[in-house]
């Protein structure tokens, strides 16, 4: 089954909670009568979850790269010392 762009948009709006109340009601009725649509929604939710997790992992990697650069390279020694002073036990 090939999913149309309109159907993908409707699924996306439904999953993200961005559909208007009347559209939500109509979509939920379609879910009841169309088991294939229900399966499409499940796949869409899983795909969104994977994309979100991928984005988080990339963001963590970028933060770690910046951290390594700021706390290991000699030209950033002054910055590192300022940060360490902020978190020093008093």
Secondary structure, DSSP 8 states (H G I E B T S, - for coil): ----HHHHHHHHHHHHT-S-HHHHHHHHHHHHH-HHHHHHHHHHHHHHHHHHHHHHHHHHHHHHHHHHHHHHSGGGHHHHHHHHHHT---
